[in-house]
Amino acid sequence: MWKRRPGIIPWSRPLADLVQTAIDPVLRRQGFGQSGLVLFWDDIVGERLAAMSRPVKVQWPARQHGLAAESNPVPATLIVRVETGFALELQHLAPIVIERVNAHFGWRCVSRLLLKQGPVAAPPLARHGPRPLDKATETAAETIVGGGMDEPLRLALTRLGARVLAGP
């Protein structure tokens, strides 16, 4: 799962492992088999749709007693909370959202989208673009890269070098 790295405390674990074990039981109660749908919602549906919607629950149909697990399970209904003014547009985009969710999981797990209108909380982590670089860092990167190569490659290496020199 994870390898021990030199200089790292032996009992330390990546934060993602701890969060995953804490969040999975909560999401399982809401019908999510794994946390991927919730965590990667903006990647699955796109930033515009993710800003106006959140997956709430995956509702699986009741199993009939006495039947073995089928090779083709019955797909579930994905319940999504959506901003009131955006519900009609998301209803029209429902086939696309269902297709993207199923493509994310690699099988036809969702067949229907059920929309619940209401306020949607802000995304948990806002993504910020890279901070602007100062002229001295860019000049230092240009000096290190030098010349003798085609222009697009030189510009790309200079941008990369400037980001490395600027640090985190």
N, C-alpha and C positions, 0 to 999 in steps of 0.2 A: 504494500500500500504506500508507505512512505519510507524513504531511506534515511539513515542517520548520516548527517553531514558533520564534518569536522568543525569544531568551534561552536556547535549548537548544543544546548543543554539536553542530555539524553532523554529526559522525560517530557520535553516540550513537543507539542504537536501543532500542526498548522491550524489556524483559527477556523478555516473552512470545515475541517473535520469536526470540530466541536459544535459549530453552528448547525451543520448538517444533522448531527445526531439529536440536537435539541429541537429542530424544526420539523423533522420528518414525522414524529408521532402526532403533532398538532395538525399537520396537513393531511395525514392519513385519515383522521376523523372526518375531514371534509371531502373525502373521496379521491384525493390526489394520491396516486400510487408512488409518486416521487415529486420532489420539489421543483423539478425543471420547469414546469409550466408557470409556476408563480415567479420563480427567480429570473427566468428568461422571457417573460411576457413581452417586454419591449422589443426583444430580438425576433420573437415569433411573429408578432402582428405589426411591427413597425412603431416608431416613436410617436407618430401622430395618433394612431389608434390607442396606444398604450397610455397616452396622456389623458384620454377620456374614458378609459375602461380598466377594470381589474377582474381577473378570474376569482370567483367566490367559492365555487364548489363543482365537483364532478359527480353527477348523480347517475349511478349505475342501475340498470333495471334489476328487479328482484329475480333471484334464481329460483327455478322450479326445483322443489325437493325431489330427490331420487334420480336426478339426471347427472351424469358425469360431466366434467368440464368439457365444453365443446372445443373443437379445433378452431372454429370461427366464433369467438365470443360476440355477444350482442353489444353494439356500440353504446356509449354513454351520452348523457346530455351535459353540456358544459354551461354552467350558470355564471353569467358575467354581470357585474355591476357596471352601469354606464351612466354618464352624465345625462340628465333629462333632455337637454337640447340636442344631444348627439345620438339618441337612441334610434331614430328613424334611419339615419345614415348607416349606423352599425347593423341594423336589421337588413339593409340592402347589401351590405358587405359580408353577411354571415357565411355564405358559401366559401368565400375566400379565407375567412378566419378559420373555419373548420378544416379546410384543405391545408392551411399552414400548420395548425396544431397537429393534425395527423401526420404531416411530413416531418415535423419535429420528433414525434415519437416513433415514426417508422412503420406504423400500422393504423388501421382505421379504428381508432378508439373512440372518437367523437362523431356522432351523426347529426346532432342537433344543438343549436345555441339558444339558450333561454336568457332573455335580457331582463334585468332588474334595474329599474331606474332609481337614481339617487345620487347623492354627492360621492365623488371618488376622491380618496385621499391622494395627496401628492406622492410621486414616486419616492421610494425609500432613499435612494441615492441619486442625486442629480449629477449628471455627467458634465464635466467641465472640459473645455478644450485646453490645449497646451497654453501655458502662460507666455506672454511675449518675451523675446530675448533682447538683451541690451546689445548695443553696437560693439562693445569691447569683446563680448563672447563670440559674436559672429566674425569679427576680424581675426581673433585667435584661431577659430576653426578654419578660416580661409588660408591662414598662414600654414597650418598643419597639413591641410589637404594639398596645397600647392597647385601646380598646373600639369600640363602634359597629357591631358585626357579630354575626351569630348565634353562639351558644355553641360548637357543634362546630367551626366554622371558626376561631374565636379560639383554642380549645385546640390544634388542629392546628398553627396558625401559631406558637403559643408553644412547643410541643415542637420544631418545626423550628428556630426561632430559638435555643432553648437549645442544641441540638446544634451549630449553626453557631458560636455563641459559645464553646462548650467546645473546639472545634477537634479535630484528629485524635487 
